Amino acid sequence: MSQVEIETLLKKSMGLNSVSVGSATIGRAVQKRMNARSEPDINAYYHEILHSRPELNKLIEEVIIPETWFFRDTKPFQSLDTLVKEKYIETVASGKKLRILSAPCSTGEEAYSIAMVMINNGLTSNQFHIDAIDISNRNIEYALIGIYGLNSFRGNDLGFRDKYFMDSPEGFILDNSVKQSVDFKQANLLDSTFRLNRDNYDIIFCRNLLIYFDREIQNSTLSCLSGLLKTDGTLFVGHAEGGALIGTWSPSKEFPGSFAFKKPDPHIAAASLKNKPVTAKTGSLAENSNSLTKKIFNKPTGKPFSTTSKPATSSLVTKKDSSLADATRLANEGHLVEAAKICESHLRDNGPDTEAYFLLALVREATGNRNQAVDYLKKVLYLHPNHYEGMVHLSSLLELLGDADGAKIINERAAKIQNKAG
């Protein structure tokens, strides 16, 4: 037995793809729990977590790194505010309750931000219901307490803190009007029992979860979310995750830059799920990118910032691979400015490069700079005419920018590539 078996168990229990966080991160978490248990043998520890759910949960707690704050990435919340005003004020006025899901909710900042948007629009707790779930008991307990430190408040617009929090020696205490409007529960979104006897939601926030899964688990998660969302509902995902939905889910044209999507056509979704999933070998993201190159060029990987460089001729990771792997990691973590700087530096040092242009395109798309994203995607297709993901993204962006004819042409090219790939 070894860490590989532990990583396999983590994937089975929580969907975690070790490549997304790095084997070293998992190794440190395992070692920390082994030290806490005074267990020097990793094989013995593996057998323990295999048969002890409480200990497995403690390991999961160590692997999970909460990174969130109130109104993180403001555009989705601005779009939510617009959505409530233009669509749901009338709905709740007719007596229907607006149902919202935040999953995963981490330590509660996102779910409470959603609640503040509702309250700001004059809605009462009788008119909306927010379910907030997370696999971590520790996160749920933190959220229920409702006391936050300075790290949970970022940016310059902190008027909501003055309105809904009371400063204290322990931290900023959330007002009960907001706390009582969210129902927190420890749950696993991938657990089939979570979906039992549950009414569908009008709005789902599921941000920065898909980036930790491989394509197979992403498909399962998106199928679950589709089942939980009402026919006319809206799904918000993270800015590094939109690529996983393109081709099945429909980007919401009303909310550009928010990574909001509408439910997929069931026939299109069913066909998409039949695609052979791209599964990642255990290892670093830079190492993994080389082994998956051919698949990435011909099939959507489901990991929006996956690298697409040519296969390395050596088992050693080159400086080029390392720099773009760093850019990929930063983009997946939401550090888009830093990721863009690395890509731009790479292009200055190495000249035109498909992978760097593609990463830059996705970063520009994520920050709402669609015209720049289109320019970079055109460079991708100039260097690599059969780059399937580049075509899919370009087609979607052209349609959003009003170039229906251009989108149709690129769509037809992408369809031919996919058909040839089988």
C-alpha positions in Angstrom: 0.0 0.0 0.0 1.1 3.6 -0.6 -0.1 7.1 -1.0 -1.5 6.1 -4.4 -4.1 4.0 -2.7 -5.0 6.8 -0.3 -5.4 9.2 -3.3 -7.7 6.6 -4.9 -9.8 6.4 -1.7 -10.1 10.2 -1.6 -11.2 10.3 -5.2 -13.8 7.6 -4.5 -15.1 9.3 -1.3 -15.0 12.9 -2.4 -14.2 13.0 -6.1 -10.8 14.6 -5.6 -8.4 14.3 -8.4 -4.9 14.4 -6.9 -3.5 16.2 -9.9 -5.6 19.3 -9.0 -4.1 19.8 -5.6 -0.8 17.9 -6.1 0.3 14.7 -4.5 2.6 16.7 -2.2 -0.3 18.5 -0.6 -2.1 15.2 0.0 1.2 13.7 1.3 1.5 16.5 3.9 -2.1 16.0 5.0 -1.6 12.3 5.4 1.6 12.8 7.4 -0.2 15.3 9.7 -2.9 12.8 10.4 -0.3 10.0 10.9 1.5 12.1 13.4 -1.7 12.9 15.2 -2.4 9.2 15.4 1.2 8.3 16.3 1.1 6.0 13.3 4.5 5.7 11.5 3.3 3.1 8.9 1.5 4.5 5.9 0.1 1.1 5.1 -1.4 0.8 8.5 -2.9 4.3 8.2 -4.4 3.4 4.8 -6.2 0.4 6.4 -7.4 2.7 9.2 -9.1 5.2 6.9 -10.4 2.4 4.8 -12.4 1.1 7.7 -12.9 4.2 9.8 -15.1 6.9 8.3 -14.4 9.4 11.2 -10.7 9.2 10.5 -11.2 9.5 6.7 -13.3 12.6 7.4 -10.4 14.0 9.4 -8.0 13.4 6.5 -10.5 15.1 4.2 -10.6 18.1 6.5 -6.8 18.4 6.2 -6.9 18.1 2.4 -9.6 20.8 2.0 -8.2 24.3 2.1 -11.0 26.9 2.5 -10.2 30.0 0.3 -13.2 32.3 0.2 -14.5 35.7 1.2 -17.7 37.7 1.1 -18.8 38.7 -2.4 -15.9 36.8 -4.0 -15.8 37.8 -7.7 -18.4 40.5 -7.7 -19.9 39.8 -11.1 -21.9 36.7 -10.1 -23.5 38.6 -7.2 -24.3 41.6 -9.4 -25.9 39.2 -11.9 -27.8 37.6 -9.0 -29.1 41.0 -8.0 -30.3 41.7 -11.5 -31.8 38.2 -11.8 -33.8 38.8 -8.6 -35.0 42.2 -9.6 -36.0 41.3 -13.2 -37.4 37.8 -12.6 -37.9 36.7 -9.1 -39.4 39.7 -7.4 -42.6 38.9 -9.4 -42.2 35.2 -8.6 -42.1 35.7 -4.8 -44.9 38.3 -5.0 -47.2 35.5 -6.4 -46.5 33.5 -3.3 -43.8 31.2 -4.6 -40.6 30.7 -2.6 -37.2 31.3 -4.3 -34.9 28.3 -3.7 -31.1 28.6 -3.8 -28.3 26.2 -3.3 -24.7 27.0 -2.4 -22.5 23.9 -2.8 -19.8 23.7 -1.7 -20.4 26.5 0.8 -17.0 26.4 2.5 -17.1 28.5 5.7 -20.3 30.3 4.7 -19.2 33.5 3.1 -20.8 32.8 -0.3 -24.1 31.6 1.1 -24.4 34.6 3.4 -23.5 36.9 0.5 -26.4 35.4 -1.4 -28.6 36.1 1.6 -27.6 39.7 1.7 -28.5 40.1 -2.0 -31.9 38.7 -1.2 -32.4 40.9 1.8 -31.2 44.0 0.0 -34.0 43.4 -2.5 -36.6 43.5 0.2 -37.1 39.7 0.3 -37.9 38.1 3.7 -37.0 34.6 4.9 -40.5 33.5 4.0 -39.9 34.4 0.4 -36.5 32.6 -0.2 -34.7 29.6 1.1 -30.9 29.0 0.9 -29.4 25.5 1.4 -25.7 25.5 2.0 -23.7 22.3 2.0 -20.1 21.3 2.4 -18.3 18.0 2.8 -16.4 19.5 5.7 -18.0 19.4 9.2 -15.4 22.0 10.3 -16.4 24.4 7.6 -20.1 24.0 8.5 -19.4 24.6 12.2 -17.5 27.8 11.4 -20.3 29.0 9.2 -22.9 28.4 11.8 -20.9 30.5 14.3 -21.0 33.4 12.0 -17.9 35.3 13.2 -15.4 36.3 10.6 -11.9 37.8 10.5 -10.4 40.4 8.2 -9.5 37.8 5.6 -13.1 37.3 4.8 -13.5 40.9 3.7 -11.6 41.9 0.6 -11.8 44.7 -1.9 -12.8 48.3 -1.4 -16.6 48.0 -1.3 -17.2 46.9 2.3 -20.5 48.8 2.9 -22.2 45.5 3.6 -19.9 44.9 6.5 -21.1 48.1 8.2 -24.7 47.1 7.5 -24.7 43.4 8.5 -21.8 42.9 10.9 -20.9 44.1 14.4 -17.3 44.6 15.2 -16.1 42.8 18.3 -12.8 41.6 19.9 -13.6 38.1 18.5 -14.2 39.3 15.0 -17.0 40.6 12.9 -20.3 39.1 14.1 -22.9 38.5 11.4 -26.4 39.8 12.1 -29.1 37.2 12.9 -31.3 38.4 10.1 -28.7 37.0 7.7 -27.7 34.0 9.7 -31.2 32.7 10.1 -31.9 32.8 6.3 -29.4 30.1 5.5 -29.7 26.4 6.3 -26.2 24.8 6.6 -25.7 21.1 6.5 -22.7 18.7 6.1 -23.3 16.8 2.9 -21.6 15.5 -0.2 -23.0 16.8 -3.4 -22.0 13.5 -5.1 -23.8 11.4 -2.6 -27.1 10.1 -4.2 -28.9 10.4 -0.9 -28.4 14.2 -1.0 -30.8 14.4 -4.0 -33.6 12.3 -2.4 -36.9 14.0 -1.7 -35.4 17.4 -2.6 -37.2 20.1 -4.5 -35.4 21.7 -7.4 -33.6 25.0 -7.1 -34.1 28.2 -9.0 -30.4 29.2 -8.6 -27.3 27.1 -7.8 -23.9 28.5 -6.9 -21.4 25.7 -7.5 -18.1 27.6 -7.8 -14.5 26.3 -7.6 -15.5 22.6 -7.2 -15.2 21.2 -10.7 -11.6 22.3 -10.9 -10.8 19.5 -8.4 -12.3 16.7 -10.4 -11.3 14.8 -13.5 -13.7 14.7 -16.5 -15.5 11.7 -15.3 -16.4 13.2 -11.9 -17.1 16.5 -13.6 -19.7 14.8 -15.8 -21.3 13.1 -12.7 -21.4 16.4 -10.9 -22.9 18.3 -13.8 -25.5 15.6 -14.2 -26.4 16.0 -10.5 -26.6 19.8 -10.8 -28.8 19.5 -13.8 -31.1 17.2 -11.9 -31.2 19.7 -9.0 -31.9 22.8 -11.1 -35.3 23.9 -12.4 -35.8 24.0 -16.1 -35.5 27.8 -16.2 -32.9 27.9 -13.4 -29.5 29.4 -13.4 -26.2 27.8 -12.5 -23.2 29.9 -11.5 -19.7 28.3 -11.7 -16.2 29.6 -11.1 -14.3 31.5 -13.8 -11.9 28.6 -14.2 -14.8 26.2 -14.8 -16.9 27.5 -17.7 -15.1 25.4 -20.2 -16.4 22.2 -18.6 -20.0 23.2 -19.5 -19.5 24.6 -23.0 -21.1 22.3 -25.6 -23.9 21.1 -23.3 -25.0 23.9 -21.0 -26.0 27.2 -22.5 -24.0 30.3 -21.4 -26.4 33.0 -20.1 -26.2 35.9 -22.5 -27.9 38.2 -20.0 -24.9 38.0 -17.6 -21.6 38.2 -19.5 -18.5 37.6 -17.4 -20.5 35.9 -14.6 -20.1 32.3 -15.8 -23.8 31.8 -15.5 -25.4 28.9 -17.4 -28.8 27.5 -18.3 -29.7 23.8 -18.1 -28.6 21.8 -21.1 -30.9 20.2 -23.6 -31.3 16.6 -22.2 -30.5 15.0 -25.6 -27.3 17.0 -26.0 -26.3 16.3 -22.4 -26.8 12.6 -22.8 -24.7 12.5 -25.9 -21.9 14.5 -24.1 -21.8 12.1 -21.2 -21.1 9.2 -23.6 -17.8 10.8 -24.6 -14.9 8.9 -23.3 -13.7 10.7 -20.2 -10.2 12.1 -20.0 -8.7 10.6 -16.8 -5.5 12.0 -15.4 -2.5 10.0 -14.1 -1.3 10.8 -10.7 1.4 13.4 -10.8 2.0 17.1 -11.1 -0.1 19.1 -13.5 2.9 19.9 -15.6 3.7 16.1 -15.9 0.1 15.3 -16.6 -0.3 17.9 -19.4 2.3 16.1 -21.5 0.7 12.7 -21.3 -2.7 14.0 -22.2 -1.7 16.2 -25.1 -3.2 14.3 -28.0 -6.5 13.8 -26.1 -6.7 17.5 -25.1 -6.3 18.6 -28.8 -9.2 16.4 -29.9 -11.7 16.3 -27.0 -12.8 18.7 -24.3 -10.8 18.0 -21.2 -13.3 19.4 -18.8 -10.5 21.3 -17.0 -10.7 24.8 -18.4 -7.0 25.7 -17.8 -5.5 22.3 -18.6 -2.2 22.7 -20.5 -1.8 21.7 -24.1 1.9 21.7 -24.8 3.7 19.2 -27.1 4.9 16.0 -25.4 8.2 16.4 -23.7 11.1 14.3 -25.0 12.4 13.9 -21.5 10.8 12.7 -18.2 12.2 15.9 -16.6 9.8 18.8 -16.5 11.4 21.6 -18.6 11.5 25.3 -17.6 8.9 26.0 -20.2 6.5 23.3 -18.9 7.1 24.4 -15.4 6.2 28.1 -16.1 3.0 27.2 -17.9 2.1 24.7 -15.2 2.5 27.5 -12.7 0.2 29.7 -14.8 -2.3 26.9 -15.0 -2.3 26.4 -11.3 -2.7 30.1 -10.6 -5.6 30.4 -13.0 -7.4 27.4 -11.4 -6.9 29.1 -8.0 -8.4 32.3 -9.3 -5.1 34.3 -9.5 -5.8 35.5 -13.1 -3.5 38.5 -13.2 -0.5 36.5 -12.1 -1.3 33.7 -14.5 -1.5 36.2 -17.4 1.8 37.7 -16.5 3.5 34.3 -16.6 1.9 33.5 -20.0 3.0 36.9 -21.4 6.5 36.4 -20.1 6.6 33.0 -21.6 5.6 34.3 -25.0 8.3 37.1 -24.8 11.0 34.5 -24.0 9.9 31.7 -26.3 7.9 33.2 -29.1 4.4 32.0 -30.3 3.1 29.1 -28.3 -0.3 27.4 -28.6 -0.6 26.6 -24.9 0.3 30.1 -23.7 -2.2 31.7 -26.1 -4.9 29.3 -25.0 -4.3 30.0 -21.3 -4.3 33.7 -22.0 -7.6 33.4 -23.9 -9.3 31.7 -21.0 -7.9 34.2 -18.6 -9.2 37.1 -20.7 -12.6 35.3 -21.1 -12.7 34.8 -17.3 -12.2 38.5 -16.7 -14.8 39.6 -19.2 -12.3 40.8 -21.9 -14.0 38.9 -24.7 -12.5 40.7 -27.6 -9.0 40.0 -26.4 -10.0 36.4 -25.7 -11.1 36.1 -29.3 -7.8 37.5 -30.6 -5.8 34.9 -28.6 -8.1 32.1 -29.7 -7.6 33.0 -33.3 -3.8 32.8 -32.7 -4.3 29.3 -31.2 -6.2 28.2 -34.3 -3.5 29.7 -36.5 -0.8 27.7 -34.8 -3.0 24.6 -34.3 -5.9 24.6 -36.8 -7.5 21.4 -35.2 -7.5 22.7 -31.6 -10.9 21.5 -30.6 -11.3 23.4 -27.3 -10.1 26.6 -28.9 -12.8 26.2 -31.5 -15.5 25.6 -28.9 -14.5 28.6 -26.8 -14.2 30.8 -29.9 -17.6 29.8 -31.3 -19.2 30.5 -27.9 -17.6 33.9 -27.6 -18.4 34.9 -31.2 -22.0 34.1 -30.6 -22.0 36.2 -27.4 -20.4 39.1 -29.3 -23.2 38.9 -31.9 -21.2 37.3 -34.7 -23.6 34.4 -35.4 -22.2 33.7 -38.8 -18.6 33.5 -37.5 -19.8 31.2 -34.6 -21.5 28.9 -37.1 -18.4 28.5 -39.2 -16.2 27.7 -36.2 -18.9 25.4 -34.8 -19.0 23.4 -38.1 -15.2 23.1 -38.0 -15.3 21.8 -34.4 -18.0 19.3 -35.3 -15.8 17.9 -38.1 -12.9 17.5 -35.7 -15.0 15.8 -33.1 -16.5 13.4 -35.7 -13.1 12.5 -37.0 -11.9 11.8 -33.4 -14.9 9.4 -33.0 
